[in-house]
Amino acid sequence: MSDDHYRKKTLAILVGGGPAPGINGVIRSVTIEAINSGLNVIGIYDGFEYLSKGDSTHIIELKIEDVSRIHYSGGSVLHTSRVNPAKNKEMLDATMKALTQLSVDYLVTIGGDDTATSAYRIDALAKGQLQVAHVPKTIDNDLPLPGNMPTFGYQTARDFGFHIMQSLMVDAATTRRWYYVVTMGRKAGHLALGIGKASGATLTIIGEEFRNRTVSFETICDILEASIIKRMAQGSPYGIAVLAEGIITRIDQEELKSHPYVNLEKDLHGHIRLSEIDIGRITKDEVRRRLRERGINVTIVNKDIGYELRCASPIPYDCEYTQDLGYAAVRYLLTGNSGAIVTVNKGRLIPIKFDDIIDAKGRIATREVDVDSDSYQVARKYMIRLEKSDFEELKSVARLALIGNMSTEDFIEKFKYLINDPPVKEVKHHEKSAGIKKS
């Protein structure tokens, strides 16, 4: 028999994209099950950073004793990188060359949709030379997993964000101020809504509520301003608004370009760097300006929560969940399979083939918040926002207008459209050209 027949096979693990609680749990689980199944295990540092250059030297051999307790901690012992080897053929070829030099038989990638797309391209290029499985990870919870299962890391991030919100809500009530809290969520509002709903935030704004319509920056500020007025009318001049960062992608780009402090720089995967656009600050400044012009002084503090969630120590849910995922990834590969995202639902392995989930553009579809679901409708029922009932009696509208130092007619003209679904009004061409329209 050939030497290759007797060669102990090798499984490699790498992590791509941003951190998420539970990464170390997957590394631990994959390593233990692979070694117990007779494989060598190597960890590849910094995702595709070095592999995409043909460099196979940034690795570490993993042993069970190295990983047995790493699942308690956040971050990634293998670090991570956003380098995208699918960017061009040269990088893909270099990645395959490096994996071949390492004699990799099985590759487990851990990451979000971009890393999954890279894994898909590698699997297609390998043509059976090595087998690939991807473990889905993102605190954004925006991958279409079966049974509406969360992506690992989401529940921990929501839990951590929930506790931050608890403290901020007490501070808001104590100091009689507003907080505009921006959460991560490039393509979907799951994290913002999950934190806002669980903590009882005054309101949460997510991109999905605009139903694929381009929304004016003015509309976002109208929603926020109207909620402040309604809270004041209820005798509570304070509150917390949660904003999903992804609403930036729904706002008219011409408006964004005209606003100070906005930078439309893109990352390696072609996405607008949302973290560079301070949506909390620009909404705060605009809403305060409007209210001050009408003699209303409101303190608003903008705060981003996101980076502090990504490397939080995983809660028991994610510790258990990542153990299931890592085990499932190894069993999937060792039964002769390849080219799938590994998911677990109701305790059972459910592989989703890349070919069944990658669209014509080579991307994975985004799981957005279903704004027609009962769960979202419950969330909306407990928010303080303008509703149809607020305009049914002239007396009610007049009181809101009085609190906002506006005439009743002006209040109706300015805010009544917010009760529509979606709460969008057309942005006139001359308004686009002039930049952000002032109220």
C-alpha positions in Angstrom: 0.0 0.0 0.0 1.1 3.6 -0.6 2.5 5.8 2.2 -0.5 8.0 1.8 -2.7 5.1 2.9 -1.0 4.9 6.2 -0.6 8.7 6.7 -2.6 10.1 9.6 -5.1 12.5 8.1 -5.1 16.2 9.1 -8.0 18.5 9.9 -7.4 22.2 9.9 -9.4 24.9 11.6 -9.5 28.6 10.8 -11.7 31.6 11.9 -12.8 34.4 9.6 -14.7 37.7 10.1 -15.4 39.5 13.3 -15.3 37.8 16.8 -18.4 36.3 18.4 -18.8 34.6 21.7 -18.3 30.9 21.4 -15.6 30.7 18.8 -13.3 28.9 21.2 -16.0 26.5 22.0 -16.2 25.4 18.4 -12.4 25.1 18.2 -12.4 23.0 21.4 -15.2 20.7 20.2 -13.8 20.2 16.7 -10.3 19.5 18.1 -11.4 16.9 20.7 -13.7 15.0 18.4 -11.2 15.0 15.5 -8.4 13.7 17.7 -10.6 11.1 19.3 -11.4 10.0 15.7 -7.7 9.5 14.9 -6.9 12.8 13.1 -4.2 15.3 13.5 -5.5 18.8 14.1 -3.8 22.1 13.2 -5.1 25.6 13.9 -4.4 28.2 11.3 -3.8 31.7 12.7 -5.5 34.8 11.4 -8.0 33.3 9.1 -7.1 33.5 5.4 -4.6 36.3 6.1 -1.5 34.2 5.3 -3.0 31.3 3.4 -4.1 33.7 0.7 -0.5 34.6 0.2 0.6 31.0 -0.1 2.1 31.1 3.4 1.5 27.9 5.4 3.8 28.7 8.3 1.3 30.4 10.7 -0.1 27.4 12.3 -0.2 25.5 15.6 -0.7 21.8 16.3 -3.7 21.5 18.6 -3.9 18.9 21.4 -6.8 18.1 23.7 -5.0 19.5 26.7 -4.5 22.8 24.7 -8.2 23.3 24.2 -10.0 21.5 27.0 -11.1 24.7 28.9 -10.9 27.4 26.3 -14.7 27.3 25.8 -15.2 29.5 28.9 -13.5 32.5 27.3 -14.4 34.9 24.6 -12.3 35.8 21.6 -10.4 33.3 19.4 -7.2 31.5 20.3 -6.6 31.3 16.6 -7.3 35.0 16.2 -9.3 36.1 13.1 -9.1 38.1 9.9 -11.4 39.6 7.3 -9.1 38.8 4.4 -11.2 37.4 1.5 -9.4 34.8 -0.6 -12.3 34.7 -3.0 -11.4 38.2 -4.1 -9.4 36.9 -7.0 -8.1 33.7 -8.6 -4.5 34.3 -7.5 -5.5 34.5 -3.8 -7.7 31.4 -4.1 -4.9 29.4 -5.8 -2.4 30.6 -3.2 -4.8 29.4 -0.5 -5.2 26.0 -2.0 -1.4 25.7 -2.5 -0.8 26.5 1.2 -3.5 24.0 2.3 -1.9 21.4 0.1 1.5 22.1 1.6 0.0 21.4 5.0 -1.5 18.1 3.7 -4.9 19.2 4.9 -7.6 16.6 4.3 -10.4 18.3 6.1 -11.0 22.0 6.6 -13.4 23.5 9.2 -14.0 27.2 8.7 -15.7 29.3 11.4 -17.3 32.6 10.4 -20.2 34.5 9.0 -21.5 34.8 5.5 -18.3 36.1 4.0 -16.2 33.3 5.4 -18.9 30.8 4.3 -18.6 32.2 0.8 -14.8 31.8 0.9 -15.3 28.2 2.1 -17.7 27.5 -0.8 -15.1 28.8 -3.3 -12.4 26.6 -1.8 -14.6 23.6 -1.8 -15.4 24.1 -5.5 -11.7 24.6 -6.3 -10.5 21.6 -4.3 -12.7 19.1 -6.3 -12.5 16.5 -3.6 -8.8 17.1 -2.8 -10.0 18.2 0.6 -13.4 18.3 2.3 -14.8 21.5 3.7 -17.4 22.2 6.4 -18.4 25.7 7.7 -19.7 26.5 11.2 -21.9 29.6 11.0 -21.0 32.4 13.4 -22.3 35.9 13.8 -23.8 38.0 16.6 -26.0 39.6 13.9 -28.0 36.3 13.7 -28.5 37.0 10.0 -27.8 33.5 8.4 -30.8 31.5 7.3 -30.5 28.5 9.6 -33.3 25.9 9.8 -36.0 26.1 12.4 -35.1 29.8 12.9 -32.1 28.6 15.0 -29.8 31.4 16.1 -26.3 31.7 15.0 -23.9 31.0 17.8 -22.8 34.0 19.7 -26.0 35.9 19.2 -27.6 34.8 22.5 -24.5 35.8 24.5 -24.3 39.1 22.7 -27.9 39.8 23.4 -27.5 38.9 27.0 -24.5 41.2 27.4 -26.3 44.0 25.6 -29.4 43.4 27.8 -27.3 44.1 31.0 -25.8 47.2 29.5 -29.3 48.4 28.7 -30.6 47.7 32.2 -28.0 50.1 33.6 -28.6 52.8 30.9 -32.4 52.6 31.6 -31.9 53.3 35.3 -29.5 56.2 34.4 -32.0 57.6 31.9 -34.7 57.6 34.5 -32.4 59.0 37.2 -30.9 61.8 35.1 -34.1 62.5 32.9 -32.2 62.1 29.7 -32.4 60.1 26.5 -29.9 57.5 25.1 -29.6 56.6 21.5 -28.0 53.2 21.5 -26.6 51.8 18.3 -26.1 48.1 18.0 -24.3 46.0 15.4 -26.3 44.5 12.6 -25.0 45.2 9.2 -27.8 43.5 7.2 -30.5 42.6 9.8 -31.9 44.0 13.0 -32.1 40.9 15.1 -29.6 42.0 17.7 -31.1 45.5 18.1 -34.6 44.1 18.4 -33.5 41.3 20.7 -31.8 43.7 23.1 -34.5 46.3 22.8 -37.4 43.9 23.3 -35.8 42.0 26.2 -34.8 45.1 28.0 -38.0 47.1 27.4 -36.3 49.9 25.5 -38.6 52.8 24.7 -38.4 52.1 21.0 -36.2 50.1 18.5 -35.7 51.1 14.9 -34.5 48.4 12.5 -34.1 48.6 8.7 -36.6 45.8 8.0 -39.5 48.0 9.1 -39.1 50.1 5.9 -39.7 47.0 3.8 -36.9 47.4 1.2 -37.8 51.0 0.6 -35.2 53.8 0.6 -35.8 55.9 3.7 -35.0 59.5 4.3 -32.7 60.5 7.1 -35.5 62.9 8.0 -37.8 60.0 8.6 -35.5 58.3 11.1 -35.3 61.6 13.0 -39.1 62.1 12.8 -39.6 58.7 14.5 -37.2 59.6 17.3 -38.5 63.2 17.7 -42.1 62.0 17.9 -41.3 59.4 20.5 -39.7 62.0 22.7 -42.8 64.2 22.4 -45.1 61.3 23.2 -43.0 60.3 26.2 -43.1 63.9 27.5 -46.9 63.9 27.1 -47.0 60.8 29.3 -45.0 62.6 31.9 -41.7 60.8 31.2 -39.1 63.2 29.6 -36.5 60.4 29.2 -36.1 57.1 27.4 -33.8 54.8 25.3 -34.0 54.3 21.6 -32.1 51.3 20.1 -30.9 51.8 16.5 -29.7 48.9 14.3 -26.6 50.1 12.5 -28.0 48.6 9.3 -30.5 51.4 8.9 -27.6 53.3 7.4 -27.8 51.1 4.4 -31.5 52.0 4.0 -31.0 55.7 4.1 -30.7 57.7 0.9 -27.0 57.7 0.1 -27.0 61.3 -1.3 -28.3 62.5 2.1 -25.5 60.6 3.9 -22.8 62.0 1.6 -23.9 65.5 2.4 -23.8 65.1 6.1 -20.7 66.0 8.2 -18.9 63.1 9.9 -20.1 60.6 7.3 -17.5 58.4 5.7 -18.6 55.9 3.0 -15.4 53.9 3.0 -15.8 50.2 2.2 -14.2 47.1 3.7 -12.4 44.2 2.0 -15.8 42.6 1.1 -17.2 45.7 -0.4 -19.5 46.6 2.5 -19.9 50.2 3.7 -17.9 50.5 7.0 -21.0 51.2 9.1 -18.8 51.6 12.2 -17.3 54.7 10.5 -20.8 56.3 10.2 -21.9 57.7 13.6 -25.7 57.2 13.1 -26.2 57.8 16.9 -24.4 61.2 16.8 -26.0 62.5 13.6 -29.5 61.6 14.7 -28.9 63.0 18.2 -27.6 66.3 16.7 -30.5 66.6 14.3 -33.2 65.8 16.8 -31.7 68.2 19.5 -31.5 70.9 16.9 -35.2 70.6 16.0 -36.3 70.6 19.6 -34.1 73.5 20.6 -35.5 75.6 17.7 -39.0 75.1 19.3 -37.7 75.9 22.8 -37.5 72.3 24.1 -34.2 71.3 25.8 -33.6 67.6 25.9 -30.3 65.9 26.8 -29.5 63.0 24.4 -26.5 60.8 24.7 -25.4 58.6 21.9 -23.7 55.3 22.6 -22.5 52.4 20.5 -22.6 48.9 21.9 -21.1 46.2 19.6 -17.4 45.6 20.0 -17.8 45.0 23.7 -20.3 42.2 22.9 -18.2 40.3 20.4 -15.6 38.8 22.8 -17.8 38.4 25.9 -17.5 35.1 27.7 -20.2 32.9 26.3 -23.3 32.1 28.3 -24.2 28.4 28.9 -26.5 28.4 25.9 -23.6 29.1 23.5 -21.1 26.9 25.4 -23.5 23.9 24.8 -24.5 25.0 21.3 -20.9 25.3 20.0 -20.0 21.9 21.4 -22.9 20.4 19.3 -21.7 22.4 16.2 -18.1 21.4 16.5 -18.9 17.7 16.9 -21.4 17.8 14.0 -18.8 19.4 11.7 -16.3 16.6 12.3 -18.9 13.8 12.0 -20.2 15.4 8.8 -16.7 15.4 7.2 -15.8 11.9 8.4 -18.8 10.4 6.8 -17.4 11.5 3.4 -19.3 14.7 3.0 -18.1 18.2 2.0 -19.4 21.6 0.9 -21.9 22.5 3.5 -22.8 24.8 6.4 -23.2 22.7 9.5 -26.2 23.4 11.6 -28.0 21.7 14.5 -31.7 21.9 15.2 -33.5 20.1 17.9 -30.4 18.1 18.6 -29.9 16.8 15.1 -27.2 17.6 12.5 -28.7 19.5 9.5 -26.1 20.2 6.8 -27.0 22.9 4.3 -25.1 22.4 1.1 -23.4 25.5 -0.2 -25.0 25.0 -3.6 -28.5 25.3 -2.0 -27.8 28.5 -0.2 -25.4 30.5 -2.4 -27.2 32.9 -4.8 -26.4 33.7 -8.4 -24.0 36.4 -7.2 -22.0 33.9 -5.1 -23.5 35.3 -1.8 -25.5 33.8 1.0 -29.0 35.1 1.5 -29.5 37.2 4.6 -32.1 36.2 7.2 -33.9 39.5 8.1 -36.3 40.2 10.8 -39.8 39.1 9.8 -41.8 42.3 10.5 -45.0 40.4 9.8 -44.4 37.9 12.6 -46.2 37.9 15.8 -42.9 38.3 17.7 -42.2 41.6 15.9 -45.7 42.8 16.4 -45.4 42.1 20.1 -42.2 44.2 20.2 -44.0 47.1 18.4 -46.9 47.0 20.8 -44.6 47.7 23.7 -42.7 50.6 22.0 -43.6 54.3 22.6 -44.1 55.5 19.0 -46.8 57.4 17.2 -49.8 55.1 16.5 -53.0 55.5 14.5 -54.9 56.0 17.8 -52.9 59.1 18.5 -54.6 60.9 15.6 -58.1 59.6 16.0 -59.2 62.4 18.4 -58.3 66.0 17.8 -57.9 66.5 21.5 -55.1 63.9 21.7 -53.3 65.4 18.7 -53.6 68.9 20.0 -52.0 67.8 23.3 -49.1 66.2 21.5 -48.7 69.3 19.4 -48.8 71.6 22.5 -46.0 69.5 24.2 -43.9 69.8 21.0 -44.5 73.5 20.7 -46.2 73.1 17.3 -49.6 73.9 15.9 -51.9 71.0 15.6 -51.9 71.3 11.8 -48.1 71.3 11.6 -47.9 68.3 13.9 -50.3 66.3 11.8 -48.5 67.3 8.5 -45.1 66.5 9.9 -45.7 63.2 11.8 -49.0 61.5 10.7 -47.2 59.6 7.9 -45.3 57.7 10.6 -48.3 55.5 11.2 -48.1 54.1 7.7 -46.5 50.7 7.0 -43.8 51.3 6.0 -43.3 54.7 7.7 -41.8 56.2 4.5 -42.6 59.3 2.5 -41.0 60.0 -0.8 -37.8 62.0 -0.9 -38.2 64.6 -3.6 -35.4 65.1 -6.1 -34.6 68.7 -5.1 -34.4 67.5 -1.4 -31.8 64.9 -2.4 -29.8 67.5 -4.2 -29.9 69.9 -1.3 -28.8 67.2 1.2 -30.6 66.6 4.5 -33.9 68.4 4.7 -34.5 70.3 7.9 -37.9 70.2 9.5 
